[in-house]
Amino acid sequence: MAPKKKPIPTLDNLSFLVAIILLAYTLTHFVSIPSLDLELRLIGIYLPLTINFSLIVSFLVAGLATSGTVWILQEHPEIHSGDSTVDHWLLPGLTALVLMLVIEQFPFGLIWWVAAFLGGFLLMLVLLAEYIAVDPENDYYHLAEMGITTLSIAFFFILSIALHAEEIRLLIRVPLIGLAAGLVFLRILHVRTRGSWVLVPALVASIVIGQLSAAFHYWPMNSISFGITLLGPLYALIEFGEQHSKNTSPPPPQAYLFPGFLVILSWIIALLI
């Protein structure tokens, strides 16, 4: 019996893409452009919006990560001309965006460079996991599945903390958190179900987590507690979604015990922190 294929991306291409993204992170410390202050009114709500160079770079690195993922996947032996790779764009783009938000919190210096290189290493792991996840027959597919699940949840957690710490307005925070939750749900279920798109459950997860973020917006809690209160319900919804996607009949009541326990445990931890 022939051994299973163990394709990995060309390390030169992988390191080049990560280096370009890290270079983009440094631009905010060497390039400065005037900020543009906008005053928007949406259904009677005053919404000031500042467009600065950091915001532009944030979307730039997300686009770089997305397009770079497409470039790297082109060399995969299971990817043929015309094949869609949209499912592999979600996590790298979210990763690059979240890392940008986190790294910018550090003062420019030794700590900043350490955080940047750690971020680059995490981004490389994400790209490697996405490359392996293309082929379900790959020996390392289960490791890639665990990596994608862990990193997706971790980056959602970091994003929630960052948005709370920056005191982003509710009108902006809720759509961002809801969108991130929906994308994380969609990506994890897609890799766990070997390619199924669960769009309706992902929309439900996005709405539920968005509403929870609105409910906890004014609660007197720190940023870490805020992230934990959303993390438990999101993971519980992912478990619900996986159970329903694999069963034609409704799961037994016992199947809901673990997800429910996760929600209760996460909220208890959030209260104690």
C-alpha positions in Angstrom: 0.0 0.0 0.0 1.4 3.4 -1.0 1.9 5.8 1.9 -0.5 8.7 2.2 0.6 12.1 0.8 2.0 14.5 3.2 2.2 17.8 1.2 3.4 20.9 2.9 3.7 24.3 1.3 7.1 25.6 0.0 8.7 27.2 3.0 10.2 29.9 0.9 6.8 31.1 -0.2 5.4 30.7 3.3 8.2 32.7 4.9 8.0 35.4 2.2 4.3 36.0 2.7 4.7 36.2 6.5 7.7 38.6 6.1 5.6 40.9 3.9 2.8 41.0 6.4 5.2 41.7 9.2 6.7 44.5 7.1 3.2 46.0 6.7 2.8 45.9 10.5 5.9 48.2 10.8 4.6 50.8 8.4 2.5 52.6 11.0 5.7 53.4 12.9 7.6 54.8 9.9 4.8 56.3 7.7 2.3 58.9 8.8 -0.6 60.5 7.0 -3.2 62.9 8.2 -6.3 61.4 9.8 -9.7 61.9 8.2 -12.5 62.6 10.7 -16.0 61.8 9.5 -19.3 62.6 11.2 -21.9 60.1 10.2 -25.6 60.0 11.2 -27.3 56.6 11.0 -31.0 56.5 11.7 -30.6 59.5 14.1 -27.4 58.1 15.8 -24.3 60.3 15.7 -21.3 58.1 14.7 -17.9 59.8 14.6 -15.4 57.9 12.5 -11.7 58.5 12.2 -9.9 57.0 9.2 -6.1 56.9 10.0 -3.1 55.0 8.6 -3.4 52.2 11.2 -7.0 51.5 10.1 -5.9 51.4 6.4 -3.0 49.1 7.3 -5.3 46.8 9.2 -7.4 46.1 6.1 -4.2 46.0 4.0 -2.7 43.1 6.1 -6.1 41.2 6.0 -6.1 41.5 2.2 -2.5 40.4 2.0 -3.1 37.4 4.2 -6.2 36.4 2.1 -4.5 36.9 -1.3 -1.3 35.2 0.0 -3.3 32.2 1.1 -4.7 31.8 -2.5 -1.1 32.1 -3.9 0.2 29.4 -1.5 -2.7 27.0 -2.1 -2.1 27.2 -5.9 0.8 24.8 -5.5 -1.2 22.2 -3.6 -1.5 18.9 -5.6 -5.3 18.7 -4.8 -6.1 22.2 -6.0 -6.9 22.3 -9.7 -7.7 25.2 -12.0 -11.1 26.6 -11.2 -11.4 25.1 -7.7 -12.7 27.4 -5.0 -10.5 28.1 -2.0 -12.8 30.6 -0.3 -13.1 28.5 2.8 -9.4 28.8 3.4 -9.4 32.6 3.3 -11.4 33.2 6.4 -9.0 32.3 9.2 -5.8 33.8 7.7 -7.5 37.1 7.1 -9.0 37.2 10.6 -5.6 36.2 12.0 -3.7 39.0 10.3 -6.3 41.6 11.4 -6.4 40.4 15.0 -2.6 40.3 15.2 -2.5 43.9 13.9 -4.9 45.0 16.7 -2.9 43.2 19.4 0.6 44.2 18.3 -0.3 47.8 18.0 -1.1 47.9 21.7 2.6 47.5 22.5 5.1 50.4 22.5 7.5 50.3 19.6 10.7 48.7 20.9 11.9 45.3 22.0 8.5 44.1 23.3 6.9 45.2 20.0 9.4 43.2 17.9 8.9 40.1 20.2 5.1 40.3 19.8 5.5 40.8 16.0 7.7 37.7 15.6 5.4 35.6 17.8 2.5 36.9 15.7 4.3 35.9 12.5 4.9 32.4 13.9 1.2 32.0 14.7 0.3 33.3 11.2 2.6 30.7 9.7 0.9 28.0 11.7 -2.5 29.1 10.4 -1.3 29.1 6.8 0.3 25.6 7.3 -2.9 24.3 8.9 -5.1 25.7 6.0 -2.7 24.1 3.4 -2.9 20.7 5.1 -6.7 20.9 5.5 -7.2 21.0 1.8 -6.8 17.2 1.6 -8.9 15.2 4.2 -6.7 12.1 3.3 -3.5 13.9 4.6 -1.9 12.1 7.5 -1.9 15.4 9.4 -5.5 16.4 8.7 -6.7 15.8 12.3 -3.8 18.0 13.6 -4.7 20.7 11.1 -8.4 20.4 12.2 -7.4 20.8 15.9 -5.1 23.7 15.0 -7.8 25.6 13.0 -10.3 25.1 15.8 -8.0 26.2 18.5 -6.6 29.2 16.6 -10.0 30.3 15.4 -11.4 30.3 19.0 -8.3 32.0 20.3 -8.3 34.8 17.8 -12.1 35.4 18.4 -11.3 35.7 22.1 -8.4 38.1 21.5 -10.6 40.2 19.2 -13.4 40.4 21.8 -10.9 41.5 24.4 -9.3 44.1 22.1 -12.7 45.7 21.1 -13.7 45.9 24.8 -10.4 47.3 25.9 -10.5 50.0 23.2 -14.1 50.9 24.4 -15.4 50.6 20.8 -19.0 51.9 20.6 -21.8 49.4 20.8 -23.0 50.2 17.2 -19.6 49.1 15.9 -18.7 46.5 18.4 -21.8 44.3 18.0 -21.5 43.9 14.2 -17.8 43.2 14.4 -18.1 40.6 17.1 -21.2 39.0 15.4 -19.4 38.8 12.1 -16.2 37.3 13.6 -18.4 34.7 15.5 -20.2 33.8 12.3 -16.9 33.4 10.4 -15.3 31.3 13.2 -18.4 29.1 13.4 -18.5 28.6 9.6 -14.8 27.8 9.3 -14.7 25.3 12.2 -17.8 23.5 11.1 -16.6 23.4 7.5 -13.3 21.7 8.4 -15.0 19.3 10.9 -17.7 18.2 8.5 -15.2 17.8 5.6 -16.5 20.6 3.4 -20.2 21.3 4.4 -21.3 24.9 4.4 -23.6 25.5 7.4 -24.7 29.0 6.4 -28.0 29.2 8.4 -26.5 27.9 11.7 -23.6 30.3 11.2 -26.0 33.2 10.8 -27.8 32.1 14.0 -24.5 31.9 15.9 -23.5 35.4 14.6 -26.8 36.9 15.8 -26.7 35.1 19.2 -23.1 36.1 20.0 -23.7 39.7 18.7 -26.8 40.0 21.0 -24.8 38.7 23.9 -22.0 41.2 23.3 -24.7 43.9 23.3 -26.2 42.6 26.6 -22.8 42.5 28.3 -21.7 45.9 26.9 -22.6 47.9 29.9 -21.9 45.3 32.6 -19.1 46.3 35.0 -16.5 43.7 33.9 -12.9 43.8 32.6 -12.0 43.0 29.0 -10.9 39.4 29.8 -14.2 38.6 31.5 -16.0 40.1 28.5 -14.2 37.8 26.2 -14.8 34.7 28.3 -18.6 35.4 28.5 -18.7 35.2 24.7 -16.2 32.4 24.3 -18.2 29.8 26.2 -21.5 30.3 24.3 -19.7 30.4 20.9 -18.0 27.1 21.5 -21.3 25.6 22.8 -23.0 26.7 19.5 -20.2 25.1 17.5 -20.7 21.8 19.4 -24.5 22.1 18.8 -23.9 22.8 15.1 -21.6 19.8 14.7 -24.0 17.4 16.4 -26.9 18.5 14.2 -24.8 18.4 11.0 -23.8 14.8 11.7 -27.3 13.5 12.7 -30.4 13.4 10.7 -32.5 12.9 13.9 -32.4 15.3 16.9 -29.5 14.4 19.3 -30.5 13.0 22.7 -30.8 15.4 25.6 -27.5 14.1 27.0 -25.7 15.6 24.0 -26.5 19.1 25.2 -25.0 18.6 28.7 -21.4 19.4 27.7 -22.1 22.5 25.7 -24.4 23.8 28.4 -21.7 23.0 31.0 -19.3 25.1 28.9 -21.5 28.1 29.0 -22.1 27.9 32.8 -18.4 27.3 33.5 -17.3 30.2 31.3 -19.7 32.6 33.0 -18.7 31.5 36.4 -15.0 32.1 35.5 -15.8 35.5 34.1 -17.5 36.5 37.3 -14.6 35.3 39.4 -11.9 37.2 37.4 
